[in-house]
Amino acid sequence: MAEILQKDGTWIFDGDALRLTPGRDRNVGLLRRELGELVVPLRALAGVSFEQGKRAGRLRLRLRDGADPLLQATGGRLAEPHDPYQLLVESDRYGVAEYLVDEVRRALLLDEVPSDPVDSYLLPGPPVPLSVSAGDGTASFDGETVRLEWNWKTEEAKSSAGPRTLALADIEGVEWQPAVGLENGALRFRPRHKSATAPPKYDPNAVELWGFRRDPLMALVAAAVQARLPHPGAAAAAADAVRPLLPAPAAEGDHDALLRRLRELGGLHRDGVLTDDEFALAKQAVLKRL
């Protein structure tokens, strides 16, 4: 076991997982405090590093792409005070930090953990129900429905329609981005079959963020929804599984072969060899060649 205790937080590695607990120092970001303790399984890690500085160093975890719904929803845009995968290390604890890095790297090698992307989340999203108020509205999520309510600062063009309710099944994607410079941030939901064209200020599916203290908490809502949406890597994995079953490009006019292939795919689907999603993907590929 390796552990390091700092004002910024505590990291403990037991060989199978890293337990990350935020500290109580005033410099610890609000998002980290709200997230609380995180348990990161070894198989979710792509690497770990330690950077020394003159006065303090920093431990950094690198997760495999797609392992964490929080990182998926925020696109790696969390600032250092709010990033749960960084730890500020005081200079007199550099040796301990380096020991922890060595232990984690050794475990990754021994367990032969790959660093490539994953097609399912290896960390859970924040628990629900939850509700956060920031910017021009309040976003709530109960596990099945997102509700957006507006405040007195909301543009009338957006608030005039009243609160917005989105069923999880009708949401294609979600993202959180912080305010940077003169550009405001947003928590934005993408309904299926609709593209976002309006800026967050006028978009009824978005909460506009102005760079205030509670803005990062909106990332909790984004992560909770992201964790319950289909994993972005699942479609690619299904495509890889079906690809060997797809027909080779047919010569012009070879419709009979393609029709036979459609019947074969239908049989595989009825027999349970292909899932509904795999059958739909394979069928679409064949139809494109007709």
Solvent accessible surface area in square Angstrom, and as a share of the most:
residue,aa,sasa,rsa
1,M,163,0.73
2,A,3,0.02
3,E,80,0.36
4,I,0,0.00
5,L,105,0.52
6,Q,24,0.11
7,K,141,0.60
8,D,17,0.09
9,G,1,0.01
10,T,30,0.17
11,W,2,0.01
12,I,47,0.24
13,F,8,0.03
14,D,76,0.39
15,G,30,0.29
16,D,106,0.55
17,A,16,0.13
18,L,0,0.00
19,R,100,0.37
20,L,7,0.03
21,T,51,0.30
22,P,28,0.18
23,G,13,0.12
24,R,240,0.88
25,D,42,0.22
26,R,224,0.82
27,N,104,0.53
28,V,3,0.01
29,G,6,0.06
30,L,19,0.10
31,L,0,0.00
32,R,13,0.05
33,R,96,0.35
34,E,99,0.45
35,L,33,0.16
36,G,25,0.24
37,E,85,0.38
38,L,33,0.16
39,V,66,0.38
40,V,0,0.00
41,P,22,0.14
42,L,8,0.04
43,R,136,0.50
44,A,0,0.00
45,L,1,0.01
46,A,15,0.11
47,G,12,0.12
48,V,8,0.04
49,S,39,0.25
50,F,34,0.14
51,E,79,0.35
52,Q,110,0.49
53,G,35,0.34
54,K,206,0.87
55,R,220,0.80
56,A,35,0.27
57,G,3,0.03
58,R,49,0.18
59,L,0,0.00
60,R,71,0.26
61,L,15,0.07
62,R,146,0.53
63,L,13,0.07
64,R,26,0.10
65,D,99,0.52
66,G,13,0.13
67,A,0,0.00
68,D,7,0.04
69,P,1,0.01
70,L,7,0.03
71,L,51,0.25
72,Q,69,0.31
73,A,2,0.01
74,T,0,0.00
75,G,49,0.47
76,G,61,0.59
77,R,100,0.36
78,L,18,0.09
79,A,58,0.45
80,E,78,0.35
81,P,63,0.40
82,H,33,0.15
83,D,21,0.11
84,P,9,0.06
85,Y,7,0.03
86,Q,18,0.08
87,L,0,0.00
88,L,70,0.35
89,V,0,0.00
90,E,69,0.31
91,S,60,0.39
92,D,113,0.59
93,R,93,0.34
94,Y,31,0.12
95,G,51,0.49
96,V,40,0.23
97,A,0,0.00
98,E,75,0.34
99,Y,110,0.42
100,L,1,0.00
101,V,7,0.04
102,D,70,0.36
103,E,42,0.19
104,V,0,0.00
105,R,116,0.42
106,R,119,0.43
107,A,13,0.10
108,L,21,0.10
109,L,142,0.71
110,L,136,0.67
111,D,87,0.45
112,E,145,0.65
113,V,28,0.16
114,P,70,0.44
115,S,68,0.44
116,D,77,0.40
117,P,90,0.57
118,V,22,0.13
119,D,70,0.36
120,S,56,0.36
121,Y,42,0.16
122,L,35,0.18
123,L,9,0.05
124,P,116,0.73
125,G,17,0.16
126,P,16,0.10
127,P,114,0.71
128,V,44,0.25
129,P,113,0.71
130,L,32,0.16
131,S,69,0.44
132,V,8,0.04
133,S,56,0.36
134,A,13,0.10
135,G,7,0.07
136,D,3,0.01
137,G,1,0.01
138,T,31,0.18
139,A,0,0.00
140,S,28,0.18
141,F,3,0.01
142,D,82,0.43
143,G,14,0.13
144,E,130,0.58
145,T,44,0.26
146,V,0,0.00
147,R,99,0.36
148,L,0,0.00
149,E,65,0.29
150,W,43,0.15
151,N,52,0.27
152,W,226,0.79
153,K,87,0.37
154,T,14,0.08
155,E,63,0.28
156,E,136,0.61
157,A,77,0.59
158,K,3,0.01
159,S,35,0.22
160,S,85,0.55
161,A,93,0.72
162,G,23,0.22
163,P,73,0.46
164,R,73,0.27
165,T,77,0.45
166,L,11,0.06
167,A,44,0.34
168,L,32,0.16
169,A,79,0.61
170,D,79,0.41
171,I,0,0.00
172,E,93,0.42
173,G,4,0.04
174,V,6,0.04
175,E,55,0.25
176,W,6,0.02
177,Q,61,0.27
178,P,36,0.23
179,A,29,0.22
180,V,104,0.60
181,G,77,0.74
182,L,182,0.91
183,E,128,0.57
184,N,68,0.35
185,G,0,0.00
186,A,2,0.01
187,L,0,0.00
188,R,33,0.12
189,F,1,0.00
190,R,91,0.33
191,P,15,0.09
192,R,93,0.34
193,H,180,0.80
194,K,128,0.54
195,S,96,0.62
196,A,53,0.41
197,T,126,0.73
198,A,37,0.29
199,P,74,0.46
200,P,23,0.15
201,K,78,0.33
202,Y,95,0.36
203,D,8,0.04
204,P,53,0.33
205,N,16,0.08
206,A,0,0.00
207,V,0,0.00
208,E,14,0.06
209,L,0,0.00
210,W,65,0.23
211,G,49,0.47
212,F,129,0.54
213,R,160,0.58
214,R,103,0.38
215,D,6,0.03
216,P,13,0.08
217,L,7,0.03
218,M,0,0.00
219,A,0,0.00
220,L,19,0.09
221,V,0,0.00
222,A,0,0.00
223,A,0,0.00
224,A,0,0.00
225,V,0,0.00
226,Q,14,0.06
227,A,28,0.22
228,R,89,0.32
229,L,13,0.06
230,P,98,0.62
231,H,21,0.09
232,P,72,0.45
233,G,19,0.18
234,A,44,0.34
235,A,73,0.57
236,A,59,0.46
237,A,38,0.30
238,A,26,0.20
239,A,24,0.19
240,D,84,0.43
241,A,60,0.46
242,V,0,0.00
243,R,135,0.49
244,P,111,0.70
245,L,49,0.24
246,L,46,0.23
247,P,25,0.16
248,A,80,0.62
249,P,113,0.71
250,A,39,0.31
251,A,76,0.59
252,E,182,0.81
253,G,61,0.59
254,D,55,0.29
255,H,89,0.40
256,D,93,0.48
257,A,31,0.24
258,L,4,0.02
259,L,76,0.38
260,R,125,0.46
261,R,52,0.19
262,L,36,0.18
263,R,157,0.57
264,E,89,0.40
265,L,0,0.00
266,G,11,0.11
267,G,17,0.17
268,L,48,0.24
269,H,55,0.25
270,R,186,0.68
271,D,114,0.59
272,G,59,0.57
273,V,95,0.55
274,L,8,0.04
275,T,80,0.46
276,D,102,0.53
277,D,109,0.57
278,E,32,0.14
279,F,42,0.17
280,A,59,0.45
281,L,62,0.31
282,A,0,0.00
283,K,84,0.36
284,Q,98,0.43
285,A,19,0.15
286,V,0,0.00
287,L,84,0.42
288,K,152,0.64
289,R,92,0.33
290,L,75,0.37
